[in-house]
Each structure stands twice: as structure tokens, then as C-alpha cells.
């Protein structure tokens, strides 16, 4: 019987997700601050022939239930509980930006549940460039405070952080993914993100890791990716030319090829 690789949505509580493929090891895709499960369509299509692919809505996003206190520890607890729901002991964690931070915390707090890591356009610590967390939060929430919702500023934000060639269906998918975020979830995530700092713990992560960054990423520039690789004992650096901060969506072919080669090397 042929493997059914078509994507299916599971609007469950507490976590909702999209799944494609039903054989092979689990790839768990963790979206960024301005995303949801829809952001990973190019990856679900690319990998579902060989892997079981799952893209979640993180707590509070899309159709997933909010957490009373959104912290990196509570997010990791949600990841491990979600793996239990999926009846999987370990997964390859593939995270973009905020999702990459979550994957790093998972590798530190629950290493037994992590097969490998792909960290895209992310950082070892908030504020490496000296950014003040309160000023950053205020800037990100400015439009929320005047009554707008994420769907109202999705395209503006996505264009501001991506490379110049980001257009077409992938941009449309990214806008749709961003538009599913509630104002409350966006604010909670902004506040959580500024607490991220695993610099002193990166040496504890011995999972194989691929650190990917867009050449033109100004949010988490290549120097941040190098900082990760320098401190992680089993990490490899890869820069993707012409991409900004949303490499899996902006350059899906290049991103998917890199991830496929990495997974085959394990």
C-alpha cells in the first residue's frame, strides 16, 4: 500500500497541528514568532515521502490552547507532552527564529527527546547586539496597543525582515500563517522571547545540529549563527545566499536540500 503523504490538520486541545507522511522518523517543525503551522508547507511537501512530518501551532497560536504562563520551560513541557500525544519518543526538531530558540531549550531540558536539531535564523541569546528588551517589546507591540491585530500588519512585518526576492505563493503562505496569531499570543511570545539566553549551556547540547542563516538576515545575522556553532560541540554552519530572516519560506529549495543532506548524514 502506498504511503499517504497528503497533509492533514488536527485541531486538537491542547495542541493543534498539521501532519504529512506517516512513516519514518518524526520531523517536528517549530514556527517563529510571526508564524503558525501553515508556515512550513514547503517542508511538509518536501519531506513527507521519507519522514513523518508534523508542524505544530505553538501554545496560544492558531488553534492551540494558551498557557497561563508562557516561558521557555513551559514551551518545552508542551513539546514533550506533544511528542507523547504523537506516541514518539524522539524527534528531529526543526525551528525557525523563536522556534529555533525553543528547540535549543528542548535540547538542554529534555535531551532524551531530541534526535537532532536544525536551527534556522535564530540566536543563542536575546540582545547580543545590546538591544534593550523593554524597548524591543514596546516596538513589537506598538500596533497591538492601538487596536490592530497581527493580520493587519503581517505583510508589512514579513517584508521588513525578509530578503528582496520574497514574493509569490510562499509570501502568501507566510502572511496567512502570521494572520492566525491572536494579539494576546503575540504579546506573550514577545515577552517570552526576550528572556532567551542559553549561551552558557550550549556546550551541553551534544545532539547533531545544523545551524542555518540567511545571508541578508538582519534580525539574527550570520554572526549569531557563528556564535551558536562555536559553542555547540556537534554543530555545522550553513549560510544561504539571498535570504533574509525567513529562510525556510524565502529559499525553500536551498533550505530543504541542506536539511535533507544533514538528515541523511546522521
N, C-alpha and C positions, 0 to 999 in steps of 0.2 A: 504493500500500500504506500502511495506517495505521501511524503511528508507535507502537511498543510502549513504553508508559510504565511498565509494571509493574516493581517493584523486584526486583533480583536480587543475591544475595550471592556474593562471590568470596572464598573462604577460601584466599588465596594467601600465599606467602612471598616476600619479607619482609613485605609489606603486604597486609592484607585490607581489603575494602571492600564497600559496598552501592551499587548504581548503579541509576538510574531515568532513563528517557528516553534516546534515542540520537541526537538531532540538536541542532544549535545549539552555542553556546559552552559551555565547561565551567564549572560552579559546583562548587568544591571546598569541602566543609564540614568544618571542623576543630573537634572537640568540646572540651569543657572538662576540667578535672582530674577531675571525677566523672562522666565520660560515656564514650560509645563511639559507633560509627556509628548505633546504634539511636536515639540522642537526636534525630536530625534527621528523623524520619518525617514530621512536618507539612510540612517544607520540601521533601522529596523528592516528596511528593504534589502540592504546590502548583506546583512549577516544572518538573516533568518533561515537560509538554506543550510547553514552549518552549526548554528547555535540556537539556544532558546533565548530570545531577546525580550527584555522587559524594560519599559520606560515608565517610571512612576510619576505621579503628581505628589510632590513632597507635601508634608503636613501643612494644611491650610490652603494649598493651591488646588486649582481645578476642582475636582470632586472629592478630594481627600479631606478628612476631618482635621480641624485645627488642634494644636497642642496648647494647653494652658500656659506653658512656659516654653517658648521656642529657644533652645540652646543647642550647641553642637552635640552635647551628650544626649539630649532628648531626641535629636535627629538620628544619631547613631542607634539609639534604642529602637527607634521606629524602623530603621534599616534592618536590624537583626530580627525584629518581630516580623517584618515583611518577608524576609527570607524563610522564616518558619512557616508563614502562610503559603509561600510558594513551594514548601517542602524541599528546600535546598539547603545544604549545609554550608556551601561556599559559593562565592560568585566573583567574577571579574567585574570590578567597579570602574565605570567609565563616567567621569564627571567633568562638567564644564563650569569654570569660574567658581561660583558659590557651591555648585555640586562637586567640583574638584576638592574644595576645602572639606566638604562633608566626607568625601572618600578618604582623605588623609586622616581625618579624625577616626573614621571607622577602622583604618589600618592600625591605628595606635590603640584604640579602646577595645576592638574586637578582632584582633589579627587572625584568629582561627576561622573567621567567616570570609576572609579575603583571599582569593586566588592570585589576583594581580591587580594593578592599578593603571589606568590611563587618565592622566590629569591634563586637561586642556585649558589654556588661558587662565591660569589660576596663580596662587601665591602662597608662600609659607607663612605669611603674617600680614594682617591689615596694617596699613600705614608705613610700609617700608620706605616710602618717599617723603615721610613726615606729615602726611595728611592727618588733620585733626578729626577724630571720629564724630564728634558732635556737629562740626561744620559739614562733614560728608553726609551725615544723616539728614541734616536740615536741607541741604541742596537736593538730595534724592526725593524728599517728601514735600518739596515746595508746591508741586501741583496737586498732590493729595490734600494738602492743607486748604486749598481754595476750592475744594469740592470735586475735583476731577478724579476719574478712575484710571487704572493702568491702561485700559483700552483706548483712552483719549490721547495718551502720549506715547503709545507703543512704537509707532513708526518713527517718530522723532528721536526717541532714545536709541532705537536699534540702528538707525542710520548714523547717529553720532558716534557709536562705538565700533562700527564695522568698517571694513575697507571700502574703497571707492567702487568696486565692481559688484557689490551685493545687490542683486536685483532678481526679478522673476519669481518663480514658484517657491524657492527657498526663503526669500524675504517674506513672501505672503504667509508661508507656514510659521515663520518666526513671529510675525505680527499676531497671527491667530493664537499662538502659544502664549505670548505676553498678555493678550487680551482676556485670558481666562483667569488672571490673578485678581483677587479682591484687594481693595485698599488696605484692609486690616492685615492680610497676609504679607503684602508688600512691606508695610511698615515693620512688622515683627521680624521679617527676614533682614531688612536693612539694619535693624538694631543688633540682631544676632551676628551678622557678618562682621561687624566692626570688632567683635570680641575674638576673632580668629587669630591665633598665634601658636604655631606648632614648631617654631624654629628649633627649640631645644630638644624636641622629641623626634625630629626627622631621622636621626641616627638609629632609632628603634624600629623603623619600618624596613623590614627585610624582604617584603613582597617584591617580585619583579615589577618594575614601573616604567612606563613610557610617559615622558613629560613633553607635551606638545604646546607650541605657542605660535601665534600668528606674527609674521614679520612686522606688521603695522599695528599691533596691539598696543594701545596707549594706556589702557586700563590696568592691565597686568603685563607689562612689557617683557621682552626676552630676558632681561636681567633677573626678573623674578623667577622665571623658569630655570635659569642657571643656578640661582640660589637654592632651589629645590634639589637639583641634580647633585650639586656639590656636597650636600649633607645627607642624601639618601644613599645607602650602600649598594643598592641594586637598581639604579635608575639610569635611563638613557634620554638624552635631549634630542628633540627634533623641532626645527623651525619650518613653518610652511609659508612660502613666499606669497605676498599679495593679500594676505588675510589680516583682518583686524581681530577683534575680541571674540568673534563668534565662529571660530574655525570649523566646527563640525557642520554648520549650516552654510558658511561662506564658501568653503572649499571641500565639499563632501567627498569628492573622488579622491583627492590627495589625503584627506584625513582617514577615510576608510581603508585606503591602501596601506597607510602606515600602521593602523591598528591591526589589520589582517596579518601583516608581516610580523608584528610583535606577538600576536597570539600564537601564530604558527611556530615561533621560536621558543615557546615555553616548554 
